[in-house]
Structure formats: structure tokens, C-alpha cells
Amino acid sequence: MFVCKYRKKLLVPRQILDDIKQYSYEICQRHSVIIRYMETDKDHIHYMIETKPTMFVSKIVNLMKSYTTYHIWERYPKYLRKQFWKERTFWTDGYFACSVGNLLEEMLKRYIENQG
């Protein structure tokens, strides 16, 4: 789960939301990470991903956050400058991640799908 910086409701405009999802798929595809489920609320996004056990979660998070931030700033610089002034940021520094087994997957899937 990633949260927008300062809990700003940046995922409300449909185009930004769609672009964030597209950029997430792009970067994950390049690194053999499968996004099983993805859903957003106004100020955060949930992912359920599948990856090789050799891939560090922190590496995936860094790739996804930096890639989406870079590209969203390329597309919407005027809108984001109004939100952040001089900072070229989008996400908070932290994130939440946990692993799930087969029994919890369906429950987590329903939770992610019911966001927003």
C-alpha cells in the first residue's frame, strides 16, 4: 500500500488514477512482477503482487514509486506544482507490505476490491 504525500487526494482525477495504474503495470512487467489486484482510494493505492522470492519487497517498492512519480510529474507538472510547490514528490516515504498465504488471498482480494 502506498499513500500520497501529506494524504493529498491526488488519485481523484480519473486520468491521473488511470495513468498511475498504467505506469504500475509497465514497471512491474519489466521486472517480472505480477500485479494480481490493484485498487485505489482518494489518497492511497493497494496492490497485491506476485514476485520471485529472490526479489526484495523494498526493491519493488522503490521501482514502482520512483517510476510512477517520475512519469506522473512528466504528464501533470502544472497540477502537481500547485500541490507540492518545490518538492518533486508524489508518495510518502513509507509503505505497508505483508505476505499472504492461500487462505488469506481471497479475503485480501475482497478488501482491495472494496477500496474507494
ZADRENFI-328983 format. One record per residue (C-alpha): residue number from 1; residue in one letter; chain; x, y, z. Coordinates in nm, 3 decimals. Layout:
<pts>
(pt NUM "a" "A" (X Y Z))
...
</pts>
This chain:
<pts>
(pt 1 "m" "A" (0.000 0.000 0.000))
(pt 2 "f" "A" (0.133 0.344 -0.096))
(pt 3 "v" "A" (-0.006 0.669 0.041))
(pt 4 "c" "A" (0.004 1.006 -0.136))
(pt 5 "k" "A" (0.231 1.261 0.028))
(pt 6 "y" "A" (0.054 1.461 0.300))
(pt 7 "r" "A" (-0.253 1.241 0.240))
(pt 8 "k" "A" (-0.346 1.469 -0.050))
(pt 9 "k" "A" (-0.636 1.337 -0.253))
(pt 10 "l" "A" (-0.435 1.313 -0.575))
(pt 11 "l" "A" (-0.598 0.995 -0.703))
(pt 12 "v" "A" (-0.936 1.160 -0.758))
(pt 13 "p" "A" (-0.888 1.286 -1.117))
(pt 14 "r" "A" (-0.967 0.984 -1.335))
(pt 15 "q" "A" (-0.681 1.048 -1.578))
(pt 16 "i" "A" (-0.418 1.057 -1.302))
(pt 17 "l" "A" (-0.564 0.744 -1.148))
(pt 18 "d" "A" (-0.558 0.560 -1.482))
(pt 19 "d" "A" (-0.203 0.675 -1.552))
(pt 20 "i" "A" (-0.075 0.560 -1.212))
(pt 21 "k" "A" (-0.226 0.218 -1.278))
(pt 22 "q" "A" (-0.074 0.202 -1.627))
(pt 23 "y" "A" (0.272 0.305 -1.502))
(pt 24 "s" "A" (0.246 0.045 -1.225))
(pt 25 "y" "A" (0.178 -0.228 -1.479))
(pt 26 "e" "A" (0.461 -0.108 -1.703))
(pt 27 "i" "A" (0.732 -0.114 -1.436))
(pt 28 "c" "A" (0.614 -0.444 -1.292))
(pt 29 "q" "A" (0.612 -0.608 -1.632))
(pt 30 "r" "A" (0.973 -0.501 -1.692))
(pt 31 "h" "A" (1.081 -0.668 -1.367))
(pt 32 "s" "A" (0.870 -0.985 -1.385))
(pt 33 "v" "A" (0.639 -0.872 -1.106))
(pt 34 "i" "A" (0.273 -0.967 -1.148))
(pt 35 "i" "A" (0.005 -0.731 -1.017))
(pt 36 "r" "A" (-0.273 -0.968 -0.913))
(pt 37 "y" "A" (-0.508 -0.696 -0.783))
(pt 38 "m" "A" (-0.486 -0.318 -0.766))
(pt 39 "e" "A" (-0.736 -0.066 -0.633))
(pt 40 "t" "A" (-0.726 0.293 -0.517))
(pt 41 "d" "A" (-0.896 0.531 -0.282))
(pt 42 "k" "A" (-0.862 0.910 -0.299))
(pt 43 "d" "A" (-0.524 0.923 -0.128))
(pt 44 "h" "A" (-0.374 0.573 -0.144))
(pt 45 "i" "A" (-0.337 0.263 -0.360))
(pt 46 "h" "A" (-0.342 -0.106 -0.270))
(pt 47 "y" "A" (-0.157 -0.372 -0.465))
(pt 48 "m" "A" (-0.149 -0.748 -0.439))
(pt 49 "i" "A" (0.159 -0.857 -0.627))
(pt 50 "e" "A" (0.335 -1.182 -0.702))
(pt 51 "t" "A" (0.708 -1.198 -0.747))
(pt 52 "k" "A" (1.005 -1.431 -0.725))
(pt 53 "p" "A" (1.128 -1.499 -0.371))
(pt 54 "t" "A" (1.466 -1.351 -0.468))
(pt 55 "m" "A" (1.313 -1.006 -0.534))
(pt 56 "f" "A" (1.320 -0.779 -0.230))
(pt 57 "v" "A" (0.995 -0.601 -0.145))
(pt 58 "s" "A" (1.189 -0.279 -0.084))
(pt 59 "k" "A" (1.331 -0.301 -0.438))
(pt 60 "i" "A" (0.984 -0.343 -0.590))
(pt 61 "v" "A" (0.850 -0.051 -0.386))
(pt 62 "n" "A" (1.141 0.171 -0.489))
(pt 63 "l" "A" (1.094 0.084 -0.857))
(pt 64 "m" "A" (0.720 0.141 -0.851))
(pt 65 "k" "A" (0.726 0.464 -0.652))
(pt 66 "s" "A" (1.010 0.624 -0.846))
(pt 67 "y" "A" (0.872 0.519 -1.187))
(pt 68 "t" "A" (0.517 0.636 -1.119))
(pt 69 "t" "A" (0.635 0.962 -0.962))
(pt 70 "y" "A" (0.867 1.045 -1.250))
(pt 71 "h" "A" (0.607 0.979 -1.518))
(pt 72 "i" "A" (0.316 1.144 -1.340))
(pt 73 "w" "A" (0.528 1.459 -1.300))
(pt 74 "e" "A" (0.612 1.446 -1.670))
(pt 75 "r" "A" (0.240 1.443 -1.760))
(pt 76 "y" "A" (0.095 1.679 -1.497))
(pt 77 "p" "A" (0.365 1.927 -1.389))
(pt 78 "k" "A" (0.134 2.229 -1.350))
(pt 79 "y" "A" (-0.122 2.041 -1.143))
(pt 80 "l" "A" (0.144 1.885 -0.918))
(pt 81 "r" "A" (0.337 2.210 -0.870))
(pt 82 "k" "A" (0.020 2.358 -0.721))
(pt 83 "q" "A" (0.007 2.067 -0.478))
(pt 84 "f" "A" (0.374 2.045 -0.378))
(pt 85 "w" "A" (0.533 2.378 -0.473))
(pt 86 "k" "A" (0.904 2.298 -0.494))
(pt 87 "e" "A" (0.900 1.931 -0.394))
(pt 88 "r" "A" (0.900 1.685 -0.683))
(pt 89 "t" "A" (0.722 1.413 -0.491))
(pt 90 "f" "A" (0.404 1.211 -0.504))
(pt 91 "w" "A" (0.416 0.930 -0.244))
(pt 92 "t" "A" (0.502 0.929 0.127))
(pt 93 "d" "A" (0.837 0.780 0.223))
(pt 94 "g" "A" (0.685 0.473 0.385))
(pt 95 "y" "A" (0.471 0.185 0.267))
(pt 96 "f" "A" (0.286 -0.114 0.407))
(pt 97 "a" "A" (0.361 -0.465 0.286))
(pt 98 "c" "A" (0.277 -0.812 0.410))
(pt 99 "s" "A" (0.284 -1.161 0.268))
(pt 100 "v" "A" (-0.024 -1.376 0.231))
(pt 101 "g" "A" (-0.093 -1.745 0.203))
(pt 102 "n" "A" (-0.363 -1.915 0.002))
(pt 103 "l" "A" (-0.627 -1.887 0.276))
(pt 104 "l" "A" (-0.587 -1.513 0.319))
(pt 105 "e" "A" (-0.567 -1.431 -0.052))
(pt 106 "e" "A" (-0.942 -1.433 -0.119))
(pt 107 "m" "A" (-1.012 -1.220 0.189))
(pt 108 "l" "A" (-0.739 -0.971 0.089))
(pt 109 "k" "A" (-0.868 -0.964 -0.269))
(pt 110 "r" "A" (-1.216 -0.864 -0.147))
(pt 111 "y" "A" (-1.066 -0.595 0.077))
(pt 112 "i" "A" (-0.865 -0.446 -0.211))
(pt 113 "e" "A" (-1.161 -0.456 -0.449))
(pt 114 "n" "A" (-1.380 -0.270 -0.198))
(pt 115 "q" "A" (-1.149 0.033 -0.176))
(pt 116 "g" "A" (-1.276 0.368 -0.298))
</pts>
